[in-house]
Amino acid sequence: MNIPQRIAAIPAYVPSNNQDAFKDAAPGHKFLGYFRNWQGTDADAFAPYKGKARIIGQVPTGPQKRAANEQLKNEFDAVINDVCLLPSSSQAQIKALRHRQKALIAHYGISGYSISTKSTAPFATGLGSEHPIENGFSFLTPYGLPYLPGSGVKGILRRAMQELYNEGQEGVTQEAIDALFGPEKVYRSEDAQRGVLDFWDVFPNPAGGKLVVEIMTPHFGDYYQKEQTPHDSGAPVPVSFLAVPAQSDFDFHGICHSSRLPEFLQTQWRALLDVAFAHAFAWVGFGAKTAVGYGAMAARVASPPPVAGTVGTNVASTAQVTSACQTWPTATLTFAPNTGEIKASFKGKTTAGIKDTQAQQLRAALGEERSNKLKKKQELKGVSVKVEQMGNAWQLRGLA
């Protein structure tokens, strides 16, 4: 029996003569760019959708045939499993991306929203993308890491809130949905507006440091592909696809441009998002195949709003950012009139700028006299402020 050999479309300068060639490659690179298919001696390629390879040469019979088929199945499974393991470099990238998002969302203060959770079922996304195994997967280019686009998060939350509205959930109105997510249908051009919510891409941290291979077995291939009548005597065809395993960590981050919200939603948008996420976690699901239970998440409490009198303290309660808090006793505040941005500097160090609601809170805490002086002279010296180190940057947190 001649087992087809594994091949891949790989540049000549990349070593590919053994299975360790891509040990440190991200799963997305292995799956999308350098997927190892099969090719036999007669140049016939492996048929991945069928979940089995054709035996080249003389076909054995009896127990030998079963053993040969089992060997080919193991070869097929091995090719899919090759892309599942996240090497240490990919795990480090995921950690860095998640840490960066937590540091950035903290900068938005009361305008930011974060919620962290664990999946209770496998998570799959991008299955409709073209790929040799007939089922793709969403990997972020150029990192090759699994992710859920922020647009997908926004779509799921809108659906969840629409379901809550249809069920008569208290406080959920069509006006609130349109304000948060934008109107779904626009009949007049003057009614067109974008929603006030922006959601970032989600980078799951796969449990066990690897993806998993899931199987679906469609029974009606003749009906879907050959236009025959549906019946129950069709042979199931196992189809493999990738997924992020259950018990993986997910962080969701969003920003609310509250200045464009109607007055009745100014203090209610965060509570509405809490309800929408809870419903989406339990009943809607994220990603693909949610109708059969994929993409379900554990119910979690969202991060609390910032404490009164502080600036930018909105960090998810289940995933605190490692940081260093300090007091700068005689800092200098600078004000940019064209953007309304305020920064603090002290002994050669300068914070990132804050503006909008955060800047207004800080000026209110300064009092009328010092606030007017900062606005007029665009500088105010000798101010004691609280700052927090986030990675290589400093964030202004408020007055000390």
MARDREN-727075 format. One line per 5 residues: their letters; for each residue x, y, z of N, C-alpha, C, O. Coordinates in steps of 0.05 Angstrom, whole numbers. Example, Ala and Ser with C-alpha at 12.3 -4.5 7.8 and 13.67 -1.06 7.14 Angstrom:
<recs>
AS) 264,-114,156,246,-90,156,264,-66,156,285,-66,169; 257,-45,142,273,-21,143,258,1,157,268,23,161
</recs>
This chain:
<recs>
MNIPQ) 17,-24,0,0,0,0,18,25,0,38,26,14; 10,45,-16,25,70,-18,10,92,-5,-11,101,-15; 20,101,18,7,123,32,14,150,18,38,155,14; -5,167,11,1,192,-2,19,209,17,16,208,41; 37,224,6,55,240,22,44,268,27,27,278,11
RIAAI) 52,280,49,43,307,55,59,327,39,83,326,37; 44,346,28,57,367,13,46,394,22,24,395,34; 60,415,16,50,442,22,63,462,2,85,458,-6; 48,483,-5,58,504,-22,75,523,-5,65,542,7; 101,517,-4,119,531,14,142,542,-2,153,528,-19
PAYVP) 151,567,3,174,578,-10,199,560,-6,202,547,14; 216,560,-26,240,543,-25,258,549,-2,272,531,8; 258,574,8,277,581,29,266,572,57,281,575,77; 241,562,58,231,552,83,234,522,85,224,508,67; 248,512,104,252,483,106,226,468,110,209,476,126
SNNQD) 221,447,94,195,433,96,198,403,93,179,389,86; 222,393,99,227,364,95,220,347,120,224,323,120; 209,360,141,201,344,164,179,358,179,172,381,173; 166,344,197,143,355,211,149,376,231,131,390,241; 175,380,237,183,401,256,189,428,242,197,447,255
AFKDA) 184,429,216,191,453,201,176,477,211,187,499,210; 151,473,220,135,496,228,128,495,257,106,503,265; 145,484,273,140,481,302,133,507,315,117,508,333; 146,529,306,142,555,319,123,573,303,120,596,309; 110,562,282,92,578,265,65,580,279,56,561,292
APGHK) 52,603,276,25,607,287,5,589,273,9,582,249; -16,581,286,-35,563,274,-47,574,248,-53,559,230; -52,600,248,-64,612,224,-45,610,199,-55,606,177; -19,611,204,0,608,182,0,580,171,1,575,147; -1,561,190,-2,533,181,-27,526,166,-27,511,147
FLGYF) -49,537,176,-76,530,165,-82,545,139,-91,533,120; -76,571,138,-83,587,115,-61,589,94,-67,589,70; -36,589,103,-15,593,83,0,568,75,6,564,52; 6,551,95,23,527,90,9,502,98,21,484,110; -17,499,92,-31,475,100,-20,451,85,-16,452,61
RNWQG) -15,429,101,-3,405,89,-25,387,78,-39,374,93; -27,386,52,-46,368,39,-31,342,31,-8,339,38; -45,324,17,-32,300,8,-31,299,-23,-48,311,-36; -12,286,-33,-11,280,-62,2,253,-66,23,247,-55; -11,237,-82,-1,210,-88,20,210,-110,26,231,-122
TDADA) 30,187,-116,51,184,-137,40,190,-164,55,197,-182; 13,188,-168,1,194,-194,-9,223,-195,-25,230,-213; -1,240,-176,-8,268,-175,-37,273,-167,-46,296,-169; -51,253,-159,-78,257,-149,-77,266,-120,-65,253,-103; -90,288,-115,-89,299,-88,-109,286,-69,-128,274,-78
FAPYK) -103,287,-44,-121,277,-23,-148,292,-24,-148,316,-28; -170,278,-20,-196,290,-20,-204,295,9,-216,278,22; -198,319,20,-202,324,49,-231,325,57,-237,317,80; -249,333,40,-277,336,48,-289,308,56,-306,307,73; -280,287,43,-290,261,49,-278,249,75,-288,229,85
GKARI) -258,262,85,-247,252,110,-230,227,107,-225,213,127; -222,221,83,-205,197,78,-189,201,53,-197,217,36; -168,186,50,-150,187,27,-154,162,10,-159,141,21; -151,164,-16,-153,141,-33,-127,125,-31,-106,136,-33; -130,99,-28,-106,82,-27,-96,78,-55,-110,70,-73
IGQVP) -70,85,-59,-58,83,-85,-45,55,-89,-33,45,-70; -48,44,-112,-37,18,-117,-57,-4,-111,-81,0,-112; -47,-27,-104,-65,-50,-99,-79,-46,-72,-67,-42,-51; -106,-47,-73,-122,-43,-49,-124,-69,-34,-133,-90,-45; -116,-70,-8,-118,-94,8,-147,-101,14,-165,-85,10
TGPQK) -151,-125,23,-178,-134,30,-179,-143,59,-158,-147,72; -204,-147,69,-207,-157,96,-195,-140,117,-196,-115,115; -183,-152,138,-172,-137,160,-150,-118,151,-146,-97,163; -136,-125,129,-115,-107,119,-127,-81,109,-115,-59,112; -151,-83,96,-163,-59,86,-172,-41,109,-169,-17,108
RAANE) -183,-53,130,-191,-38,153,-167,-24,166,-169,-1,174; -145,-39,168,-121,-27,180,-110,-4,162,-101,16,172; -112,-8,135,-102,13,117,-119,38,119,-109,60,120; -146,34,121,-164,57,124,-159,71,150,-160,96,151; -154,56,171,-149,68,197,-123,84,197,-121,106,209
QLKNE) -103,74,182,-78,88,180,-82,115,165,-71,136,172; -98,114,143,-103,138,128,-119,158,145,-114,182,143; -138,148,161,-153,166,178,-135,180,198,-138,204,204; -116,164,209,-98,176,228,-80,197,215,-73,218,227; -73,192,190,-57,212,175,-73,238,171,-63,260,175
FDAVI) -99,234,164,-116,258,161,-119,274,187,-116,298,187; -124,259,209,-127,273,234,-101,287,242,-102,309,253; -79,274,236,-53,286,243,-48,313,229,-37,332,240; -57,315,204,-53,339,188,-69,362,201,-59,384,203; -94,357,209,-111,377,221,-99,385,248,-98,408,256
NDVCL) -91,365,264,-80,370,290,-54,385,290,-46,398,309; -39,383,267,-14,397,265,-17,427,269,1,440,280; -40,438,261,-44,467,263,-56,476,290,-58,500,295; -63,457,307,-78,464,332,-60,476,353,-68,495,367; -36,466,357,-20,474,379,-10,503,375,1,510,354
LPSSS) -13,519,395,-2,546,395,26,546,406,29,540,430; 46,552,390,73,553,401,76,575,422,59,592,424; 98,575,436,102,594,457,102,623,447,92,641,460; 111,627,422,111,654,411,82,664,406,77,687,412; 65,646,397,37,654,393,23,659,419,7,678,422
QAQIK) 28,643,440,16,647,466,26,674,478,10,688,491; 51,681,473,61,706,483,47,730,468,42,750,480; 42,726,442,29,747,427,0,751,437,-9,774,440; -14,730,442,-41,732,453,-41,746,479,-58,764,484; -23,739,497,-21,752,523,-16,781,520,-28,798,534
ALRHR) 2,789,502,9,817,498,-14,833,486,-19,855,494; -29,821,467,-52,834,455,-74,839,476,-86,861,477; -79,819,492,-100,821,513,-92,842,534,-108,858,542; -66,842,542,-57,861,561,-58,890,550,-66,908,564; -52,893,525,-53,919,512,-81,930,511,-86,953,517
QKALI) -101,912,505,-128,921,504,-138,930,532,-152,950,534; -130,915,552,-138,923,579,-126,950,587,-139,966,601; -102,955,579,-89,981,585,-102,1003,570,-106,1025,581; -110,998,545,-122,1019,528,-150,1025,538,-158,1049,538; -166,1005,545,-194,1010,553,-194,1026,579,-213,1041,584
AHYGI) -174,1022,596,-173,1037,621,-170,1067,615,-179,1083,631; -158,1073,593,-153,1102,586,-180,1116,581,-181,1141,584; -201,1101,573,-226,1114,566,-244,1119,590,-265,1132,587; -236,1110,614,-251,1117,638,-280,1108,636,-286,1085,629; -299,1127,643,-327,1120,644,-339,1115,616,-362,1107,614
SGYSI) -324,1122,595,-333,1116,568,-327,1088,559,-337,1079,538; -310,1074,574,-303,1047,567,-320,1026,580,-332,1031,602; -321,1003,568,-337,981,579,-321,955,574,-311,950,553; -319,938,595,-304,913,593,-319,891,608,-332,896,628; -318,868,597,-329,844,611,-312,820,603,-306,816,579
STKST) -305,804,622,-288,780,617,-304,755,625,-320,756,643; -299,734,611,-314,709,615,-298,685,605,-277,688,593; -309,662,611,-299,637,600,-321,624,583,-344,626,589; -312,611,561,-331,597,544,-340,571,557,-324,557,570; -365,564,554,-376,539,565,-379,518,543,-388,496,548
APFAT) -373,526,518,-375,508,495,-353,516,476,-342,538,478; -346,498,457,-326,506,437,-336,531,421,-360,535,418; -317,546,412,-323,570,396,-311,568,369,-287,562,366; -327,572,348,-318,570,321,-327,595,306,-348,606,311; -310,605,287,-318,628,271,-303,626,245,-281,615,243
GLGSE) -315,638,224,-303,638,197,-305,612,183,-289,607,165; -324,595,190,-326,568,177,-333,570,147,-327,552,132; -345,592,140,-353,595,111,-330,603,93,-334,604,69; -307,609,104,-284,616,88,-274,592,72,-275,569,82; -264,597,48,-254,575,32,-229,563,43,-212,578,53
HPIEN) -227,537,41,-204,523,51,-204,494,41,-226,484,35; -182,481,38,-181,453,27,-198,433,43,-207,413,32; -203,438,69,-220,419,84,-249,428,84,-265,417,99; -256,447,67,-283,456,63,-294,473,86,-316,484,84; -279,477,106,-287,494,129,-263,511,137,-242,500,145
GFSFL) -266,537,135,-244,555,142,-245,562,172,-259,549,187; -230,583,179,-229,592,206,-218,621,205,-201,627,188; -227,638,224,-218,666,224,-193,668,240,-192,665,265; -171,674,226,-145,681,239,-138,709,232,-142,718,209; -127,724,251,-120,752,246,-94,753,231,-73,742,240
TPYGL) -94,766,208,-70,771,192,-56,796,202,-70,816,207; -30,796,206,-11,775,199,-2,757,222,17,742,220; -17,759,245,-8,744,269,-14,715,267,0,698,279; -35,707,252,-43,679,251,-56,669,276,-54,646,283; -69,687,291,-82,680,317,-112,681,314,-123,697,299
PYLPG) -126,663,328,-155,663,327,-167,689,339,-156,699,358; -189,698,327,-201,723,337,-230,725,328,-238,711,309; -245,741,342,-273,747,335,-274,777,328,-268,793,346; -281,785,303,-281,813,296,-300,829,314,-322,819,321; -293,854,319,-311,871,335,-338,875,322,-358,878,336
SGVKG) -339,875,296,-365,878,282,-383,855,288,-407,858,290; -372,831,292,-387,807,299,-399,810,327,-422,802,332; -383,821,346,-392,825,373,-416,845,373,-436,840,386; -413,866,358,-435,887,357,-460,875,345,-482,880,355; -458,858,324,-481,846,312,-495,827,331,-520,827,332
ILRRA) -480,811,346,-492,792,365,-506,808,388,-528,800,396; -494,829,398,-507,844,419,-532,858,410,-552,860,425; -532,868,385,-556,880,374,-579,859,373,-602,865,380; -572,835,363,-592,814,362,-602,807,390,-626,803,394; -584,805,409,-592,799,437,-611,820,448,-631,814,461
MQELY) -604,846,443,-621,867,454,-648,868,439,-668,874,451; -648,861,413,-673,860,399,-691,838,410,-715,841,412; -679,815,417,-694,793,429,-706,801,456,-729,795,462; -690,815,471,-699,825,497,-722,844,494,-742,844,509; -721,861,474,-742,880,468,-768,865,461,-790,872,470
NEGQE) -765,845,444,-788,829,435,-801,814,459,-825,808,458; -784,808,479,-794,793,502,-805,812,524,-814,803,545; -804,838,518,-814,858,537,-796,864,561,-806,871,582; -770,861,557,-751,867,578,-753,896,587,-753,914,570; -755,901,613,-758,928,623,-734,945,616,-711,937,620
GVTQE) -739,969,606,-717,988,600,-706,985,572,-692,1003,563; -711,963,558,-701,959,531,-722,969,511,-743,956,508; -717,990,498,-735,1002,478,-723,1003,451,-698,1001,448; -739,1006,430,-728,1008,403,-712,1033,400,-692,1033,385; -719,1054,414,-704,1079,413,-676,1075,424,-657,1086,414
AIDAL) -674,1060,446,-649,1054,458,-631,1037,440,-607,1042,437; -643,1017,427,-628,1000,409,-617,1016,386,-594,1013,378; -634,1033,374,-625,1050,351,-603,1069,360,-585,1075,344; -605,1080,384,-585,1099,393,-558,1085,398,-537,1096,391; -559,1061,410,-534,1047,416,-521,1034,392,-496,1035,389
FGPEK) -537,1023,373,-526,1008,351,-531,1020,324,-520,1011,304; -547,1041,323,-555,1053,297,-580,1040,287,-585,1016,292; -597,1055,272,-621,1043,262,-616,1022,241,-598,1025,224; -631,1001,242,-627,979,222,-639,986,195,-628,978,174; -661,1001,195,-673,1010,170,-676,1040,171,-685,1051,191
VYRSE) -669,1053,149,-671,1082,147,-689,1089,124,-683,1082,101; -710,1103,129,-729,1110,108,-725,1139,99,-733,1146,77; -712,1155,115,-706,1182,107,-676,1187,112,-665,1179,132; -663,1202,94,-634,1206,97,-627,1221,122,-606,1216,134; -645,1238,132,-639,1253,156,-640,1236,181,-631,1244,203
DAQRG) -651,1212,179,-653,1193,202,-628,1175,204,-625,1161,223; -611,1176,184,-587,1159,184,-567,1168,205,-560,1192,206; -558,1150,221,-538,1156,242,-524,1131,250,-536,1109,249; -499,1133,258,-485,1109,268,-490,1107,298,-494,1127,312; -489,1083,308,-492,1079,337,-469,1090,353,-448,1096,342
VLDFW) -473,1093,379,-453,1105,396,-433,1085,406,-413,1092,419; -437,1059,401,-420,1038,411,-399,1029,391,-406,1024,367; -375,1026,399,-354,1014,383,-343,990,399,-338,992,423; -339,967,385,-328,943,399,-302,935,386,-299,936,361; -283,926,402,-257,918,392,-258,888,386,-275,873,395
DVFPN) -238,880,370,-235,852,364,-229,836,389,-216,847,408; -238,812,391,-235,795,414,-214,774,408,-215,760,388; -194,771,426,-173,751,423,-175,730,445,-166,735,467; -188,707,439,-191,687,460,-164,675,468,-145,673,451; -162,667,493,-138,653,503,-145,623,505,-157,615,525
PAGGK) -139,607,485,-149,579,484,-139,563,508,-116,564,515; -158,549,520,-151,531,543,-131,510,534,-134,498,512; -111,505,550,-91,485,543,-71,494,522,-54,478,513; -73,519,513,-54,530,493,-57,517,466,-37,514,451; -81,509,458,-85,497,432,-114,499,423,-132,502,439
LVVEI) -118,497,397,-144,494,386,-152,465,386,-136,447,393; -177,459,379,-187,431,378,-200,426,351,-208,445,337; -202,400,344,-215,392,320,-243,382,327,-246,363,343; -263,394,316,-291,385,319,-301,371,294,-289,375,272; -321,355,297,-332,340,274,-362,346,271,-377,346,291
MTPHF) -370,351,247,-399,351,240,-404,330,219,-387,325,202; -428,318,220,-434,296,201,-460,302,186,-481,293,195; -459,318,165,-483,323,149,-494,297,137,-479,281,126; -521,294,139,-534,269,129,-548,273,102,-556,253,90; -550,298,93,-566,302,69,-550,314,46,-558,333,33
GDYYQ) -526,303,41,-509,312,20,-521,311,-7,-518,329,-23; -536,289,-13,-549,287,-39,-570,308,-43,-575,317,-66; -584,315,-22,-605,336,-23,-592,363,-28,-602,379,-44; -571,370,-13,-559,396,-15,-542,400,-40,-542,421,-51; -529,379,-49,-509,381,-71,-519,370,-97,-511,380,-118
KEQTP) -537,350,-97,-545,337,-122,-574,342,-128,-585,330,-147; -588,359,-112,-615,366,-116,-634,342,-116,-654,341,-131; -628,322,-100,-645,299,-97,-665,304,-74,-661,323,-59; -685,287,-72,-705,290,-51,-692,283,-24,-675,265,-23; -699,298,-2,-688,291,24,-699,265,35,-723,259,32
HDSGA) -682,249,47,-691,224,60,-671,217,81,-649,228,83; -678,197,98,-662,190,121,-642,167,116,-629,158,134; -640,158,91,-622,136,85,-595,145,75,-579,128,67; -590,171,74,-564,180,64,-542,174,84,-546,175,108; -518,169,74,-495,163,91,-483,188,102,-478,207,87
PVPVS) -479,190,129,-467,214,141,-438,216,132,-423,196,130; -430,240,127,-402,246,118,-389,263,140,-395,286,143; -369,252,154,-356,267,175,-339,290,163,-323,285,145; -342,314,173,-327,337,164,-314,350,188,-327,356,208; -288,354,186,-272,365,208,-271,396,206,-271,407,184
FLAVP) -270,409,229,-266,438,229,-253,446,255,-255,432,275; -240,469,255,-225,479,279,-244,494,297,-264,506,289; -237,494,323,-252,509,343,-233,517,366,-213,503,371; -241,537,381,-228,544,406,-242,528,428,-266,529,429; -227,513,444,-240,495,463,-256,510,485,-252,534,490
AQSDF) -274,495,498,-289,506,520,-269,513,543,-247,503,544; -278,529,561,-262,539,584,-239,557,575,-219,560,590; -242,569,552,-222,589,543,-231,617,552,-255,622,556; -211,635,556,-217,662,566,-223,681,544,-210,681,523; -244,697,548,-252,717,528,-255,744,543,-267,745,564
DFHGI) -244,765,531,-247,792,541,-261,809,520,-252,810,497; -283,822,527,-298,839,509,-295,868,518,-299,875,541; -287,885,499,-283,914,505,-298,931,485,-300,925,462; -310,952,496,-325,971,479,-323,999,489,-315,1004,512; -329,1018,471,-328,1046,478,-355,1059,471,-366,1053,450
CHSSR) -365,1075,489,-390,1089,485,-385,1119,481,-374,1132,499; -393,1130,458,-390,1158,453,-415,1172,465,-434,1179,450; -415,1174,491,-440,1182,505,-449,1210,500,-472,1216,505; -432,1227,489,-441,1254,483,-463,1255,462,-477,1275,460; -466,1234,446,-486,1232,426,-511,1217,435,-529,1212,419
LPEFL) -511,1209,460,-534,1194,471,-556,1213,479,-551,1235,488; -581,1204,476,-603,1220,488,-601,1220,518,-589,1203,529; -613,1240,531,-609,1244,559,-618,1220,576,-604,1213,595; -639,1206,568,-649,1184,584,-630,1160,583,-633,1142,600; -611,1160,565,-592,1137,563,-565,1144,575,-548,1126,577
QTQWR) -560,1169,582,-534,1177,592,-525,1160,615,-501,1153,617; -543,1152,633,-536,1136,656,-545,1107,654,-542,1092,673; -558,1100,632,-570,1073,629,-556,1055,610,-560,1031,610; -538,1066,593,-527,1049,571,-510,1026,582,-510,1004,571; -496,1030,604,-479,1009,616,-497,986,626,-490,963,622
ALLDV) -519,992,640,-537,971,650,-550,956,627,-553,932,629; -556,970,605,-568,956,582,-548,937,569,-555,915,561; -522,945,569,-502,927,558,-498,903,576,-494,881,566; -499,907,602,-498,884,620,-519,863,614,-514,839,613; -544,873,610,-566,855,605,-563,841,577,-568,818,574
AFAHA) -553,857,557,-549,846,530,-528,824,530,-531,803,518; -506,829,544,-484,809,545,-494,784,560,-488,762,551; -508,787,582,-518,764,596,-536,747,579,-535,722,579; -554,760,563,-572,745,545,-556,732,522,-561,709,515; -536,746,512,-520,735,490,-503,711,499,-501,691,485
FAWVG) -492,713,523,-476,691,534,-493,666,537,-484,644,530; -518,669,547,-534,645,554,-551,635,531,-555,611,530; -560,653,514,-581,644,494,-573,649,465,-584,635,448; -556,667,459,-550,673,431,-524,660,422,-523,646,402; -502,665,437,-476,653,430,-461,671,411,-473,687,397
FGAKT) -435,667,410,-417,682,392,-404,664,372,-399,640,377; -400,675,348,-387,659,327,-407,642,311,-430,650,307; -397,620,301,-413,602,283,-426,579,298,-418,573,321; -445,566,286,-458,542,296,-471,546,323,-472,528,340; -480,571,328,-493,576,354,-519,562,358,-528,557,381
AVGYG) -532,554,336,-558,540,338,-555,513,351,-574,502,362; -531,501,350,-526,475,363,-508,477,387,-497,458,396; -507,502,399,-494,505,424,-466,516,424,-455,522,446; -454,520,401,-427,532,400,-427,561,408,-447,575,403; -405,571,419,-403,599,426,-417,609,451,-419,633,455
AMAAR) -426,590,468,-439,598,493,-417,606,513,-395,595,513; -424,625,530,-405,636,550,-417,635,578,-441,633,581; -400,635,598,-409,635,626,-418,664,632,-407,683,623; -439,666,649,-448,692,658,-428,705,676,-418,692,695; -421,730,670,-401,744,687,-411,772,692,-428,783,677
VASPP) -402,784,714,-409,811,720,-389,830,706,-365,826,707; -400,850,693,-383,869,678,-367,886,698,-373,887,722; -347,900,687,-331,917,704,-348,941,714,-364,951,699; -343,949,739,-359,972,750,-349,998,737,-327,1000,728; -366,1019,737,-358,1045,728,-337,1057,746,-334,1048,769
PVAGT) -322,1077,737,-301,1089,754,-312,1100,780,-335,1109,781; -296,1100,801,-304,1112,826,-305,1142,823,-289,1154,809; -325,1155,836,-328,1184,834,-302,1198,841,-290,1192,862; -295,1218,825,-271,1234,831,-246,1223,820,-224,1235,824; -247,1201,805,-223,1189,793,-227,1191,763,-249,1196,753
VGTNV) -205,1186,748,-206,1187,719,-195,1161,709,-173,1152,717; -210,1148,691,-199,1124,677,-193,1101,694,-171,1090,693; -212,1091,710,-206,1067,727,-223,1043,718,-227,1025,734; -233,1043,693,-251,1022,685,-236,998,674,-229,997,651; -230,979,692,-215,955,685,-232,931,693,-244,932,714
ASTAQ) -234,910,675,-251,887,681,-244,875,708,-220,870,714; -264,869,724,-260,859,751,-248,831,751,-234,824,770; -253,816,730,-243,789,729,-215,787,716,-204,766,714; -205,809,707,-179,809,694,-164,835,699,-163,852,681; -154,839,722,-142,864,730,-115,868,715,-100,849,712
VTSAC) -110,892,707,-85,898,693,-63,902,714,-66,917,733; -41,889,709,-18,893,727,-6,920,722,3,926,699; -5,937,742,4,964,738,17,975,763,17,962,784; 29,998,761,43,1011,783,31,1039,787,33,1056,770; 18,1043,810,5,1069,817,25,1086,832,40,1077,849
QTWPT) 25,1112,825,43,1131,838,29,1157,842,8,1163,830; 40,1174,859,31,1202,862,54,1220,853,77,1218,862; 48,1238,835,67,1259,827,59,1285,842,39,1297,836; 74,1292,863,66,1314,881,66,1341,869,50,1358,876; 84,1347,850,86,1374,838,86,1372,808,105,1381,795
ATLTF) 66,1359,797,65,1356,768,56,1381,754,44,1399,766; 61,1383,728,53,1405,712,31,1395,692,36,1376,677; 8,1407,693,-13,1400,674,-12,1418,649,-7,1442,652; -15,1407,626,-16,1422,601,-43,1417,588,-54,1395,588; -53,1438,575,-79,1437,562,-77,1445,532,-65,1465,526
APNTG) -87,1428,514,-87,1433,486,-114,1444,477,-133,1428,476; -117,1470,472,-143,1481,466,-156,1470,441,-181,1469,439; -140,1462,421,-152,1452,396,-165,1425,400,-184,1418,385; -156,1408,418,-167,1382,422,-180,1378,450,-195,1359,454; -174,1397,468,-185,1394,496,-170,1373,512,-180,1365,533
EIKAS) -146,1365,503,-131,1343,516,-114,1355,539,-102,1376,536; -113,1340,561,-97,1347,584,-76,1325,589,-82,1302,589; -52,1334,595,-30,1316,602,-17,1326,627,-19,1349,635; -3,1307,641,13,1314,665,42,1306,660,47,1285,648; 60,1322,670,89,1316,667,102,1320,694,95,1338,710
FKGKT) 123,1303,699,137,1305,725,164,1291,722,166,1268,715; 186,1306,727,213,1295,726,218,1279,700,228,1257,701; 212,1292,677,218,1280,652,198,1259,642,202,1248,620; 178,1253,657,158,1234,649,132,1248,643,125,1267,657; 118,1239,622,93,1252,614,71,1230,609,77,1209,598
TAGIK) 47,1236,618,26,1217,615,13,1219,587,18,1238,573; -2,1199,580,-19,1200,556,-40,1221,561,-48,1226,584; -50,1233,540,-71,1254,543,-98,1243,550,-105,1221,541; -114,1258,564,-142,1251,569,-159,1274,558,-150,1297,558; -183,1267,549,-200,1288,538,-229,1280,542,-235,1260,555
DTQAQ) -247,1296,531,-276,1291,533,-285,1289,562,-278,1307,578; -299,1268,569,-310,1265,596,-288,1265,618,-291,1277,639; -266,1251,612,-245,1248,632,-232,1276,638,-227,1283,661; -228,1291,616,-216,1318,620,-236,1336,635,-227,1352,652; -261,1334,629,-281,1350,644,-282,1343,673,-284,1361,690
QLRAA) -279,1318,680,-279,1309,708,-255,1321,722,-257,1330,745; -232,1320,709,-207,1330,721,-209,1360,726,-201,1370,747; -220,1375,706,-222,1404,709,-242,1411,732,-238,1431,746; -263,1395,734,-282,1400,756,-269,1396,783,-274,1410,802; -252,1375,784,-238,1369,809,-218,1391,817,-212,1395,840
LGEER) -207,1405,797,-188,1427,801,-201,1451,814,-188,1466,828; -227,1454,810,-240,1478,819,-241,1499,798,-225,1498,779; -258,1519,801,-262,1539,780,-237,1556,775,-230,1561,752; -224,1564,797,-201,1582,793,-178,1569,778,-168,1579,759; -170,1545,788,-147,1531,775,-155,1521,747,-138,1521,729
SNKLK) -180,1513,744,-189,1504,717,-188,1527,697,-179,1523,674; -197,1551,705,-195,1574,687,-166,1582,680,-160,1589,658; -149,1580,701,-121,1586,696,-108,1566,677,-93,1574,659; -115,1541,679,-105,1520,661,-114,1526,632,-99,1524,613; -140,1533,630,-151,1538,603,-139,1563,591,-133,1563,567
KKQEL) -134,1584,607,-124,1610,596,-94,1608,589,-86,1616,568; -78,1597,608,-49,1596,603,-40,1570,591,-16,1568,583; -58,1551,589,-52,1524,577,-31,1509,593,-18,1491,583; -27,1517,618,-8,1504,635,-14,1510,664,-23,1532,671; -11,1490,682,-16,1494,710,5,1478,726,6,1453,723
KGVSV) 21,1491,742,43,1478,756,36,1472,785,17,1484,796; 51,1453,796,48,1447,825,23,1432,832,12,1436,853; 14,1414,814,-11,1399,819,-4,1371,827,13,1358,814; -15,1361,849,-11,1334,858,-31,1315,844,-55,1318,847; -20,1296,829,-38,1279,813,-31,1249,818,-9,1242,826
KVEQM) -51,1232,813,-47,1203,813,-42,1194,785,-57,1201,766; -22,1177,781,-17,1165,755,-13,1135,758,-9,1125,780; -15,1122,735,-13,1093,735,4,1084,711,-1,1094,689; 23,1067,715,40,1057,693,26,1034,680,20,1014,693; 21,1035,654,9,1014,638,29,1007,616,30,1020,596
GNAWQ) 45,985,621,65,978,602,87,999,602,99,1005,622; 92,1012,578,112,1033,576,100,1060,578,115,1080,576; 74,1062,582,61,1088,583,51,1095,611,47,1077,628; 46,1121,615,34,1130,641,7,1141,635,2,1155,615; -13,1134,653,-40,1143,650,-47,1162,673,-41,1156,696
LRGLA) -60,1184,667,-68,1203,687,-95,1194,699,-114,1190,685; -95,1190,726,-118,1178,739,-135,1199,755,-158,1193,762; -124,1223,759,-140,1243,774,-122,1258,794,-97,1254,794; -134,1274,810,-119,1289,830,-113,1271,855,-129,1254,862; -90,1276,866,-82,1260,890,-95,1272,915,-91,1261,937
</recs>
